[in-house]
Amino acid sequence: MLGSLLVGFLAVLGEQALGLYLPRHFAVSLAVGLAVAATFWILRLAKHPPMLLRGVHPLAAGLCAGLGVHIARIWLR
């Protein structure tokens, strides 16, 4: 549960920071990807990776999450 809160918090902070330099569409996708990657990295350091994604590299998880948000935003327009 704390991991989900951390992802949400980091995504909002990242979107606010990146929104100054990038269009909102790209800032949101990039912020979510970075938040997921950072959270996976922190959880791996704490030796508590998510059970189903134990062998996934944090950057791969962040890339997939950011790409998923990007596709969803395009699809839902």
FIROVEX-734919 format. One line per 8 residues: their letters; for each residue x, y, z of N, C-alpha, C, O. Coordinates in steps of 0.02 Angstrom, whole numbers, plus 32768, in hexadecimal, padded with zeros to 4 digits. Atoms other than C-alpha are relative to their C-alpha. Layout:
A> X,Y,Z,X,Y,Z,X,Y,Z,X,Y,Z; ...
END
This chain:
MLGSLLVG> 8029,7FC5,8000,8000,8000,8000,802C,803F,8000,801C,8070,7FDE; 7FD4,7FC5,8000,808E,8078,8025,8020,800B,7FBC,802E,8044,7FA9; 7FE4,7FFA,8043,80D7,8052,7F7A,7FD1,8025,7FD1,7FE7,804D,7FA8; 8032,7FDD,8029,8035,808C,7F27,7FFD,804A,8011,7FF8,8074,7FE4; 8000,7FB9,7FEC,8035,812C,7F8C,803E,8024,7FE7,803B,805D,7FD1; 7FC2,7FE2,8018,80EA,814B,7F5F,7FFE,800C,7FB5,8015,8040,7F9E; 8006,7FF7,8049,80C7,8131,7EA5,7FD5,803D,7FF1,7FE7,8066,7FC8; 802D,7FC7,800C,8036,81AB,7EAB,8020,8042,8013,801B,8073,7FED
FLAVLGEQ> 7FE0,7FC3,7FEA,8097,822D,7F0D,8038,8015,7FD0,803C,804F,7FBC; 7FCA,7FF1,802F,812F,8221,7E9B,7FE7,8013,7FBB,8004,803E,7F9A; 801C,7FF0,8042,80C3,8225,7DFF,7FE5,8048,7FFF,7FF0,806C,7FCE; 801A,7FBC,7FFD,806C,82C6,7E36,803A,8032,8003,8039,8064,7FDF; 7FC6,7FD2,7FFD,8111,8319,7E66,8025,8002,7FBE,8039,8038,7FA7; 7FDC,8002,8040,8163,82DF,7DC5,7FDA,8024,7FC9,7FF9,8047,7FA0; 8028,7FDE,8034,80D4,831E,7D59,8004,804B,800A,8008,8070,7FD9; 7FFB,7FB8,7FF3,80DB,83C8,7DAD,8044,801B,7FEA,8048,8051,7FCD
ALGLYLPR> 7FBD,7FE9,8012,8196,83D5,7D93,800C,7FFC,7FB5,8026,802B,7F97; 7FF5,8008,8048,8199,8391,7CE1,7FD0,802A,7FD7,7FDF,803B,7F9E; 8031,7FD8,8023,80FE,83F3,7CB2,8018,8046,7FEF,7FFC,8067,7FC4; 7FE4,7FBE,800F,8166,8491,7CB4,8027,7FFF,7FBF,802D,8033,7F9E; 7FD4,8004,803A,81D3,8452,7C26,7FE4,7FD8,7FC5,7FFA,7FE0,7F8D; 801C,802C,8033,816B,83D3,7BC5,7FB5,800A,7FFB,7F95,8021,802B; 8049,7FFF,8004,80B9,83CD,7B83,7FE3,7FCF,8033,8002,7F9C,8043; 801E,8028,7FCA,8043,8383,7C05,7FFA,7FB6,7FED,8004,7F8A,8017
HFAVSLAV> 8009,8045,8016,8023,82E6,7B9D,803F,7FD7,800E,803C,7F9F,8028; 7FC1,8024,7FF7,80DA,82B4,7BA1,8018,8003,8049,8037,7FD3,8061; 7FEB,7FF9,7FBB,80F9,82F5,7C51,7FDF,7FCC,802D,7FFF,7FB0,8059; 8024,8031,7FD7,8074,8282,7C9B,801C,7FBB,7FF5,802A,7F96,8025; 7FE6,8043,8010,80B3,81E7,7C41,8046,7FF6,801D,8055,7FC2,803A; 7FBC,8004,7FE7,8167,820A,7C6F,8002,7FFF,804C,8029,7FDA,806A; 8002,7FFE,7FB7,813C,8233,7D23,7FEA,7FBD,801D,8006,7FA6,804F; 8018,8041,7FE8,80DC,8190,7D3A,8037,7FCB,7FF8,8044,7FA4,8025
GLAVAATF> 7FC9,8030,800B,816A,812B,7CED,8038,8008,8032,8052,7FD7,804D; 7FCB,7FF4,7FD0,81EC,817D,7D5B,7FEB,7FEF,8047,8013,7FD5,806E; 8019,8010,7FBD,817F,8169,7DF6,7FFF,7FB4,800C,8012,7F9D,8041; 8001,8049,7FF9,8167,80AF,7DD7,8047,7FE5,8005,8054,7FB9,802E; 7FBB,8018,7FFE,8220,8095,7DB4,8020,8010,8044,8042,7FE6,8061; 7FE4,7FED,7FC0,8251,80F5,7E52,7FE3,7FD5,8039,8008,7FC0,8066; 801F,8028,7FCC,81D4,8095,7EBD,8019,7FB8,7FFE,8027,7F9A,8032; 7FE5,8044,8005,820F,7FEC,7E7A,8047,7FFD,801A,805A,7FCD,803B
WILRLAKH> 7FBB,7FFE,7FEA,82C2,801F,7E9B,8003,8003,804D,802B,7FDF,806C; 8002,7FFA,7FB7,829A,8052,7F4F,7FE9,7FBE,8020,8005,7FA8,8051; 8018,803F,7FE5,8236,7FB2,7F6D,8035,7FC9,7FF9,803A,7F9D,8025; 7FCB,8032,8008,82C6,7F4A,7F28,8037,800B,8033,8054,7FDA,804D; 7FCE,7FF2,7FCC,833F,7FA2,7F9E,7FE7,7FE9,8045,800F,7FD2,806E; 801D,8015,7FC0,82C8,7F7C,802E,7FF4,7FB4,8003,7FDA,7F9A,8034; 8008,8049,8005,82C5,7EC5,7FF6,7FB7,7FEA,8001,7FA7,7FB3,801A; 8047,8011,8004,8208,7EC8,7FDA,7FE4,800F,7FBB,7FB7,8038,7FB4
PPMLLRGV> 801C,7FF3,8043,81EB,7EC4,7F1D,7FB9,7FE3,7FFB,7FA8,7FB5,801F; 8043,801B,800A,8139,7EA8,7EE1,8003,7FB6,7FED,802F,7FA2,7FC7; 7FFD,8049,8008,8112,7DED,7EE1,7FFE,7FEB,7FB7,8027,7FC1,7FA3; 8007,8016,8046,80DC,7DDC,7E2B,8035,801E,7FD3,8042,8003,7F9C; 7FCE,7FDE,802A,8163,7E51,7DE9,8046,7FFC,801E,806E,802A,8015; 7FC2,8007,7FDB,81F5,7E12,7E4F,803D,8003,7FD2,8070,8021,7FE5; 7FC6,8003,802B,8269,7DF5,7DBB,8004,8038,7FCC,802F,8038,7FA1; 8002,7FCA,8032,823E,7E94,7D5A,802E,8039,8016,802E,804D,8050
HPLAAGLC> 7FD3,7FC8,7FF2,82C1,7F1D,7D4F,7FD6,8040,800A,7FA5,8049,7FE6; 8027,7FC3,7FF4,8282,7FC5,7D94,7FF8,802D,7FC3,7FC3,804A,7FB9; 8007,7FD6,803C,82A6,8021,7CF1,7FCF,7FE2,7FCE,7FAB,8007,7FAD; 8030,8020,802D,8244,7FA1,7C8D,7FB9,800B,8019,7F8C,8017,7FF1; 8043,7FF4,7FE3,81B0,7FB3,7D04,7FEB,8049,7FF4,7FB2,8056,7FE3; 800F,7FB9,800B,81BA,8071,7CF7,7FF0,800F,7FB7,7FC2,8035,7FA8; 800C,7FF6,8047,81C4,806B,7C39,7FBB,7FE5,7FEC,7F96,8006,7FC8; 8042,801D,800F,812C,7FF8,7C2E,7FC8,802A,801D,7F94,8034,7FFD
AGLGVHIA> 8034,7FD7,7FE1,80C8,8064,7CA7,7FF8,8042,7FDA,7FBF,8056,7FCD; 8004,7FC1,8026,80F2,8105,7C4B,7FE2,7FF6,7FBC,7FBA,801F,7FA6; 801C,800F,8042,80CB,80B6,7BA3,7FB6,7FF1,8005,7F8F,8006,7FDA; 8047,800F,7FF6,8026,8074,7BE7,7FD7,803F,800B,7FA0,8045,7FF0; 8023,7FC1,7FF5,7FF4,8121,7C24,7FFC,8027,7FBF,7FC8,8044,7FB0; 8000,7FDD,8040,8026,816D,7B7D,7FCC,7FE4,7FD0,7FA6,8009,7FB1; 8030,8021,802C,7FBF,80EE,7B1B,7FB8,800D,8018,7F8C,801B,7FF0; 8043,7FF5,7FE5,7F2A,8102,7B8F,7FE9,8048,7FF4,7FAF,8054,7FE4
RIWLR> 8014,7FBA,800B,7F2C,81C0,7B7F,7FF0,800C,7FB7,7FC2,8033,7FA7; 800F,7FF8,8047,7F31,81B4,7AC1,7FBE,7FDE,7FEF,7F95,7FFA,7FCA; 803C,8027,800E,7EA8,8130,7ABD,7FC1,8021,801B,7F8D,801F,7FFA; 803B,7FE2,7FE0,7E33,818E,7B32,7FF0,8047,7FE9,7FC2,8066,8004; 800E,7FBD,8019,7E39,8232,7AD2,7FBE,8003,7FDE,7FAA,8038,7FC6
END
